Amino acid sequence: LRYNGRISAEAMRRAIQVSAPGRFEYEHEAEATHWMLKHGLQGPGYPAIVASGPNGNQWHYESNGRQTQAGDLIVMDYGGSLDYLTIDITRTWPVSGRFTDAQRKAYDATLEAQKAIIAAIRPGVTRDTVRRIAEDIFTNGGFNPAYAYIGHYVGLSVHDVGDWNAPFEAGMGMAVEPIIGLPGQQVHIRVEDTILVTPTGAEVLTSAVPKEVDELLALINE
């Protein structure tokens, strides 16, 4: 999982770097897939979601055929499979290299919630405790807390089985993905990483792709 997490994150990084108005969604998928296969992953863990503009609010959009336009956001959810173990990762970015004020406000709240969730995870902590932390961040930012989502199990499947009422335990693989959706503004922000619960906290397995705004935008503008 650690190796898969690093390669999948590097693949996402390459997909972000090719962003420019006029490129097609499938070009981002192709960049990521090439990198994953080149470095030994056996294929995607699930169908790629590369959703630009109005497609971003379709949570499991898979057509990936739209041509991106200036001002669009891209929501890309994609990870690799290695020896039957799966990584789940999402990044959201502006195709033109700059967020609007509304996009940036939603992005900042989503990122803050995701980082707070990860910081709070450790063995013995309950999902309800962590979810309340994320809900408070969304509410304080003026956003609906319905999808202050702490995520799902990851392993043999991208949505693996597990007891949703159990406290966190060392060895659990989780995808952490709070979401803010504003369909009327064509804004869907999802920031997702796969983490491993450790005896003392949580290890982010997909940290090789940036999510801090300055680092993320620097990739687009390279």
N, C-alpha and C positions, 0 to 999 in steps of 0.2 A: 504493500500500500504506500509506503514512503516513496519508493521509486516511481510508482505510477502517479502519485500526487505531484512529484516534481516535474515529470515529463508532461503530464496533462496541463500543468500550470504554464510550463514553457510553451506549449502548443497554443494556449489561450493568448499568451503574450504576443506570439507571432501573428495571430489573427487580428489582434488590436492594431498592430503596427501597420497593417496594409489598409487601414481605414482611409477612405476618401469618398466624397460625394461621387456617385456614378458607379461605384463598385456594386456587384451583386452580392446578396447575402451568402450564396453558395461559395463565393470566393474566400470568405472568412473560414467557412467550414473546411474548404480544401487545404488552406494553409495549416490549420490545426491538425487535420487528419494526416497530412504528409509528415509533420513533425512527430506525431505519435508513432506511426508505423516505422519511420526511420530509426527510432530509438527503442524498438523492441516491443512496444505494446501490440497486442494481437488485434486490436480494433477498437471501435467506440464501445463504451459501456451502455449506451442508449442513443437513440437518434438525436442528432444535433438540432438544437434550437438556435437559430440565428434570426432574430425578429427585429426588424427595423421599423421606425415610424409607427403607423397604425397597427402593425402586426405585434408590437411589443406587449399589448394587453391581452393577447391570446397566450395563455400560460404554457400550453404545450404545442405551440406552432411548430410545424416541421417542414413546410413547403420549401422555404429558403430560396425562393426564386425572385424576390423583389429587388429592384435596383434602388440603392440608397440615395437619399437626397440631402442636400444641405439642411441642417437643423434637426435631422433625425437623431433619435437615440437608437442604439443597438443593444439589445439584450441577448447575450450569448450564453447558453447553458450547454456544456459539453465536457465529457471526460472519458478517459480511456478504460480499457479492460486489460488486465494482465493476470494470467493464470486464474481466471474466474473471479477475480476481485476487482471491484469497480470504484472509480473516483467520480465525485459529483462537484462541479464548479461552475459558477456563473459570475460574469462581470457585465456591467452596464456602462456604456460610454457614449459621448456625442460624436457622431461621424465626422463633424467638421472640426473637432478638437477643442470646442468650448461649450460649456453648459450655459443654458439660459438661467436667469435668476430662479425661476420656479423649479427647473430641473436640479439645480445645485442645492436648493433648500431640501428637496426630497432626498437627494443622494446623501447629503450630510446626515440627515436623520436616520436613514437606513444603515449607513456605515457605522454611526455611533451605536445604534442598537446591536448590530452584529458583533462589534468589538466588545460591547458590554456583556452580551450573552457568552461569548467565548471566555472572557475573563472570569465569569461567575461559575463556569462549569468545573466541577471537581467531584470525586467520589463522595456519595452520600447526599449531595444536593438534589432537590427534586426539580422536575421540569416546571412545575407551577411557580416555584420561586424564581427561576430564571425568566420565565415568560413575563412575570409581573415587571421585572426590570425593563424589558424591552417595551412593554406596553406603556410604561410611564414615559419613556423617551419619545415614543410616537405621539402620545397625548400632549406632552409639553411642547412638541413642535407643531401642533395643530393638525396632526394626521390621524386617520382612523387606525386604532390599534388592532383591528381584526386580524391583520396578517403580520403581527409582531411575532413571527413564527420561528421557534427555536430549532426546527428542522426534523430530520428523520434518520433512521438507521441506514448505514451504508455498509456493504460488504459483498456478499455473493450476488446481490441485486442492488440496483441504484436506490430502490426503496425496499430495504431489507426488513425482515420480520424482527419483532422484538416487543417486549412489554412496555407500552407507552406510559404505564403508571409507575414503573420502577425508577428509583433514584439512579443517578449516573454511577457507573462502575468503571474501574480501570479496565482498559481493553475494548471498550465500546468504540465503534466507528460511527461518526455522525456527520451529517451535512447540515450546516447552520445557514439559514437563508431567510432573514426577515425581508418583507416586501412592502413597498408602497406603490399603489396603483391609482392613477388619476386618469381614467379613460377619456374624459372630456378634453384633457390637455395632451393626449397621446404621450402620457408619462407612465412608465412602468419601471421601477427601480428594484433590482434584485442584486444583492451582493452575497455570494455563497462560497463557502470553503468547506472542504472535508477536514474534520478534526479527529484526533485520537484522544480519548480520555485516558489520562495518565494517573499514577498514584497521587500526584500533587496538583493537577490542573488539566489543561488541554493543550495538545500539540497541533498546530496548524500544518497539515500535510501539503497544502496547495499555496504556500506563501511565495512561490517563485514568480507569481504574476501580481503586479501592484494593484492596490485598491485605494490607497490615499490619492486624493484628487491630483495634486501636483505631479506625482509619479505616473499616474494613469494618463494624464493629458500629455505628458512628455513623450510617452510611447507613440501617441498618434501624430505628434508634431515632429518626430525625428526625421 
